[in-house]
Amino acid sequence: MQQASNNNEHLNDLGDLLLEVGTLLMSAGANTNRIRVTMKRIAQSYHNQAEFLITHRAIMLTIYDEKGKTFFNQVKQTYAQVPDFTMVSGISRLSWHIVEEQLPMAEVRKEIERLKSKPKYPRWVVLTAVAFACSSFCRLAGGDPLEMGAVFIAAITGLFLRQELTKKSFNPYFTVFLAAFLSTIISGSLGYFGLYEHDNITLVTSILYLIPGIPLINSISDFLDGYSLNGLVRAVNGFVISFAIASGLLIALLIYNFV
């Protein structure tokens, strides 16, 4: 009886661990196949079979014993999705350590907590790096130093607005729309007064930080791996974000009468 109780407790701990791993990977921007493979690798390392139903918003997990009897069945909603490739690579490495070293679950949980509490880049570093990236693309497209400066200010201001609105739990698509509108208004202001000529370059490069690259890339990856529903959800999400960007850009262009 004691052995059966310990086994059930072990399976419950394993189920909670797998759901935590899956939701962390989903929220960090991993594609569906990576989530499935990582969770299955960990489950097999502890000599159990697991089946998953992975959606864009939740993960359903079932764990079986060797005789096919169900011991764990639970659904967990995923966290808010914020790309974090450090988390994705850290959990992937951890899963291989579990396979090679047979780590106890207590140690695995400690490592996951360490990854979750790992300090992020300071906000000013993120804002500055993104703004420099946008202004660099402006230069690559033929922009001059004045235009690069306008793009830098537009990108850093728009990203700051998006971060602030996200903190206040605004609708994410409306947040993207407002950020695109603000960046375009700022980057197009000098061109409106005739201080530079490459309006198209500054307008486009000032909103590059909003491009939904991760959802669109993951949607293609999910389609290729056979996860059509998840791929469709990610694709629609990416297209709606793109529409929000285009809408903000269009309204700013209409205000400046650039169209």
RODO-2510 file (C-alpha; in nm, 4 decimals, decimal comma):
residues 259
     n   res          X          Y          Z
     1     m     0,0000     0,0000     0,0000
     2     q     0,2838     0,2363     0,0933
     3     q     0,4602     0,1574    -0,2334
     4     a     0,1460     0,2350    -0,4355
     5     s     0,1045     0,5642    -0,2500
     6     n     0,4655     0,6599    -0,3186
     7     n     0,4224     0,5683    -0,6847
     8     n     0,1121     0,7849    -0,7163
     9     e     0,2913     1,0728    -0,5490
    10     h     0,5839     1,0297    -0,7881
    11     l     0,3511     1,0356    -1,0902
    12     n     0,1705     1,3440    -0,9631
    13     d     0,5024     1,5209    -0,9160
    14     l     0,6109     1,4134    -1,2627
    15     g     0,2837     1,5365    -1,4141
    16     d     0,3147     1,8747    -1,2462
    17     l     0,6757     1,8984    -1,3633
    18     l     0,5899     1,8142    -1,7247
    19     l     0,3058     2,0660    -1,7345
    20     e     0,5337     2,3326    -1,5911
    21     v     0,7976     2,2564    -1,8544
    22     g     0,5422     2,2602    -2,1355
    23     t     0,3787     2,5874    -2,0349
    24     l     0,7152     2,7569    -1,9875
    25     l     0,8270     2,6486    -2,3342
    26     m     0,4999     2,7609    -2,4931
    27     s     0,5115     3,1017    -2,3260
    28     a     0,8781     3,1451    -2,4214
    29     g     0,8086     3,1017    -2,7933
    30     a     0,8934     2,7357    -2,8605
    31     n     0,7190     2,5558    -3,1449
    32     t     0,4795     2,2695    -3,0756
    33     n     0,7131     1,9870    -3,1788
    34     r     0,9918     2,1083    -2,9486
    35     i     0,7443     2,1161    -2,6584
    36     r     0,6198     1,7635    -2,7329
    37     v     0,9686     1,6167    -2,7781
    38     t     1,1048     1,7789    -2,4623
    39     m     0,8121     1,6674    -2,2466
    40     k     0,8230     1,3125    -2,3845
    41     r     1,2010     1,2957    -2,3294
    42     i     1,1622     1,3882    -1,9643
    43     a     0,8713     1,1467    -1,9107
    44     q     1,0651     0,8560    -2,0608
    45     s     1,3668     0,9423    -1,8462
    46     y     1,1516     0,8667    -1,5424
    47     h     1,0254     0,5410    -1,7053
    48     n     0,6745     0,6567    -1,7850
    49     q     0,4732     0,7075    -2,1010
    50     a     0,2948     1,0354    -2,1588
    51     e     0,0473     1,1658    -2,4138
    52     f    -0,0148     1,5335    -2,4802
    53     l    -0,2713     1,7618    -2,6338
    54     i    -0,0914     2,0910    -2,6930
    55     t    -0,2919     2,3954    -2,7955
    56     h    -0,2025     2,7613    -2,8185
    57     r    -0,3543     2,8354    -2,4761
    58     a    -0,3358     2,5108    -2,2781
    59     i    -0,1650     2,1722    -2,2464
    60     m    -0,3462     1,8522    -2,1525
    61     l    -0,1279     1,5732    -2,0163
    62     t    -0,1994     1,2058    -1,9504
    63     i     0,0580     0,9727    -1,7902
    64     y     0,0350     0,5935    -1,8169
    65     d     0,2137     0,3110    -1,6428
    66     e     0,3660     0,0131    -1,8233
    67     k     0,0282    -0,1647    -1,8309
    68     g    -0,1459     0,1297    -1,9944
    69     k    -0,3334     0,2354    -1,6818
    70     t    -0,3936     0,6094    -1,6462
    71     f    -0,2307     0,7579    -1,3379
    72     f    -0,2357     1,1301    -1,4142
    73     n    -0,4663     1,3430    -1,6264
    74     q    -0,4647     1,7216    -1,6032
    75     v    -0,4918     2,0414    -1,8078
    76     k    -0,2855     2,3552    -1,7478
    77     q    -0,3300     2,6936    -1,9104
    78     t    -0,0185     2,8494    -2,0602
    79     y     0,1288     3,1760    -1,9394
    80     a     0,1290     3,5055    -2,1277
    81     q     0,3556     3,4606    -2,4273
    82     v     0,6782     3,6603    -2,4063
    83     p     0,9647     3,5314    -2,6249
    84     d     1,2557     3,4096    -2,4111
    85     f     1,5081     3,1953    -2,5946
    86     t     1,7228     3,1673    -2,2824
    87     m     1,4359     2,9770    -2,1207
    88     v     1,3876     2,7569    -2,4280
    89     s     1,7556     2,6620    -2,4540
    90     g     1,7881     2,6237    -2,0761
    91     i     1,4981     2,3767    -2,0522
    92     s     1,6254     2,1884    -2,3575
    93     r     1,9687     2,1452    -2,1957
    94     l     1,8039     2,0479    -1,8680
    95     s     1,6043     1,7728    -2,0397
    96     w     1,9247     1,6181    -2,1736
    97     h     2,0861     1,6396    -1,8289
    98     i     1,7866     1,4476    -1,6944
    99     v     1,8403     1,1764    -1,9566
   100     e     2,2168     1,1494    -1,9067
   101     e     2,2433     1,1985    -1,5303
   102     q     1,9033     1,0743    -1,4065
   103     l     1,8492     1,3891    -1,2032
   104     p     1,5974     1,3673    -0,9182
   105     m     1,2846     1,5746    -0,9645
   106     a     1,3688     1,7970    -0,6691
   107     e     1,6899     1,9036    -0,8420
   108     v     1,5069     1,9534    -1,1713
   109     r     1,2540     2,1806    -1,0035
   110     k     1,5340     2,3785    -0,8429
   111     e     1,6922     2,4329    -1,1857
   112     i     1,3589     2,5400    -1,3356
   113     e     1,3111     2,7940    -1,0568
   114     r     1,6612     2,9213    -1,1256
   115     l     1,5755     2,9675    -1,4930
   116     k     1,2509     3,1456    -1,4035
   117     s     1,4263     3,3812    -1,1616
   118     k     1,7191     3,4510    -1,3925
   119     p     1,7509     3,8303    -1,4286
   120     k     1,6404     3,9827    -1,7566
   121     y     1,8215     4,2520    -1,9483
   122     p     1,7621     4,6003    -1,8038
   123     r     1,4802     4,7834    -1,9747
   124     w     1,7019     5,0620    -2,1050
   125     v     1,9322     4,8054    -2,2668
   126     v     1,6397     4,6449    -2,4524
   127     l     1,5004     4,9803    -2,5654
   128     t     1,8391     5,1063    -2,6823
   129     a     1,9342     4,7824    -2,8595
   130     v     1,6036     4,7653    -3,0469
   131     a     1,6269     5,1318    -3,1486
   132     f     1,9846     5,0840    -3,2705
   133     a     1,8762     4,7792    -3,4703
   134     c     1,5989     4,9736    -3,6441
   135     s     1,8287     5,2679    -3,7201
   136     s     2,0902     5,0243    -3,8551
   137     f     1,8353     4,8816    -4,0969
   138     c     1,7593     5,2386    -4,1976
   139     r     2,1273     5,2860    -4,2799
   140     l     2,1413     4,9599    -4,4744
   141     a     1,8436     5,0779    -4,6807
   142     g     2,0222     5,3998    -4,7716
   143     g     1,9222     5,6355    -4,4915
   144     d     2,1485     5,9187    -4,3806
   145     p     2,2457     6,0031    -4,0179
   146     l     1,9519     6,2411    -3,9726
   147     e     1,7073     5,9745    -4,0836
   148     m     1,8772     5,7181    -3,8613
   149     g     1,8294     5,9526    -3,5667
   150     a     1,4606     5,9941    -3,6457
   151     v     1,4178     5,6162    -3,6681
   152     f     1,6036     5,5675    -3,3391
   153     i     1,3742     5,8083    -3,1543
   154     a     1,0631     5,6664    -3,3207
   155     a     1,1517     5,3047    -3,2383
   156     i     1,2521     5,3653    -2,8774
   157     t     0,9401     5,5736    -2,8122
   158     g     0,7051     5,3248    -2,9773
   159     l     0,8560     5,0291    -2,7935
   160     f     0,8349     5,2169    -2,4631
   161     l     0,4655     5,2824    -2,5264
   162     r     0,4046     4,9179    -2,6129
   163     q     0,5747     4,8000    -2,2934
   164     e     0,3745     5,0420    -2,0800
   165     l     0,0432     4,9408    -2,2362
   166     t     0,1314     4,5730    -2,1986
   167     k     0,1925     4,6279    -1,8267
   168     k    -0,1572     4,7757    -1,8008
   169     s    -0,3041     4,4660    -1,9752
   170     f    -0,4275     4,6516    -2,2836
   171     n    -0,5448     4,4455    -2,5790
   172     p    -0,2196     4,3284    -2,7442
   173     y    -0,3378     4,4060    -3,0976
   174     f    -0,4517     4,7550    -3,0013
   175     t    -0,1145     4,8018    -2,8299
   176     v     0,0662     4,7117    -3,1523
   177     f    -0,1579     4,9500    -3,3459
   178     l    -0,0800     5,2417    -3,1141
   179     a     0,2941     5,1667    -3,1131
   180     a     0,3020     5,1541    -3,4943
   181     f     0,1042     5,4777    -3,5174
   182     l     0,3317     5,6617    -3,2719
   183     s     0,6533     5,5398    -3,4354
   184     t     0,5281     5,6375    -3,7800
   185     i     0,4149     5,9812    -3,6620
   186     i     0,7575     6,0494    -3,5113
   187     s     0,9640     5,9107    -3,7984
   188     g     0,7542     6,0916    -4,0575
   189     s     0,7519     6,4294    -3,8823
   190     l     1,0845     6,5542    -4,0196
   191     g     0,9930     6,4376    -4,3684
   192     y     0,6660     6,6255    -4,3448
   193     f     0,8606     6,9480    -4,3009
   194     g     1,0969     6,8593    -4,5851
   195     l     1,4090     6,7944    -4,3765
   196     y     1,4833     6,4671    -4,5542
   197     e     1,3690     6,2860    -4,8657
   198     h     1,3666     5,9122    -4,7857
   199     d     1,0260     5,9046    -4,6182
   200     n     0,9594     5,5463    -4,7201
   201     i     1,2821     5,4245    -4,5597
   202     t     1,2298     5,5947    -4,2252
   203     l     0,8625     5,5015    -4,2039
   204     v     0,9211     5,1329    -4,2697
   205     t     1,2327     5,0831    -4,0580
   206     s     1,0868     5,2640    -3,7567
   207     i     0,8269     4,9873    -3,7069
   208     l     1,0459     4,6834    -3,7717
   209     y     1,0515     4,5978    -3,3996
   210     l     0,6801     4,5129    -3,4240
   211     i     0,7123     4,2491    -3,6988
   212     p     0,5670     3,9179    -3,5653
   213     g     0,8532     3,6971    -3,6760
   214     i     0,8219     3,4328    -3,4041
   215     p     0,4470     3,3591    -3,4514
   216     l     0,4843     3,3379    -3,8295
   217     i     0,7960     3,1187    -3,8189
   218     n     0,6410     2,8897    -3,5580
   219     s     0,3225     2,8653    -3,7628
   220     i     0,5184     2,7358    -4,0621
   221     s     0,7118     2,4974    -3,8380
   222     d     0,3891     2,3632    -3,6855
   223     f     0,2320     2,3125    -4,0285
   224     l     0,5399     2,1210    -4,1471
   225     d     0,5397     1,9049    -3,8312
   226     g     0,1713     1,8200    -3,8752
   227     y     0,0258     2,0429    -3,6019
   228     s    -0,2153     2,2140    -3,8374
   229     l    -0,4460     2,3641    -3,5733
   230     n    -0,1625     2,5247    -3,3775
   231     g    -0,0037     2,6396    -3,7016
   232     l    -0,3293     2,8017    -3,8098
   233     v    -0,3732     2,9778    -3,4732
   234     r    -0,0189     3,1126    -3,4819
   235     a    -0,0587     3,2235    -3,8440
   236     v    -0,3834     3,4076    -3,7696
   237     n    -0,2184     3,5708    -3,4691
   238     g     0,0714     3,6842    -3,6862
   239     f    -0,1586     3,8175    -3,9574
   240     v    -0,3709     4,0118    -3,7076
   241     i    -0,0556     4,1691    -3,5629
   242     s     0,0540     4,2560    -3,9161
   243     f    -0,2855     4,4121    -3,9831
   244     a    -0,2547     4,6200    -3,6644
   245     i     0,0887     4,7422    -3,7769
   246     a    -0,0420     4,8289    -4,1232
   247     s    -0,3407     5,0119    -3,9757
   248     g    -0,1236     5,2294    -3,7522
   249     l     0,1083     5,3031    -4,0426
   250     l    -0,1803     5,3866    -4,2771
   251     i    -0,3463     5,6312    -4,0400
   252     a    -0,0180     5,8145    -3,9843
   253     l     0,0366     5,8325    -4,3617
   254     l    -0,3114     5,9742    -4,4093
   255     i    -0,2455     6,2384    -4,1456
   256     y     0,0746     6,3438    -4,3224
   257     n    -0,0931     6,3073    -4,6603
   258     f     0,1873     6,0792    -4,7779
   259     v    -0,0540     5,8573    -4,9735
***
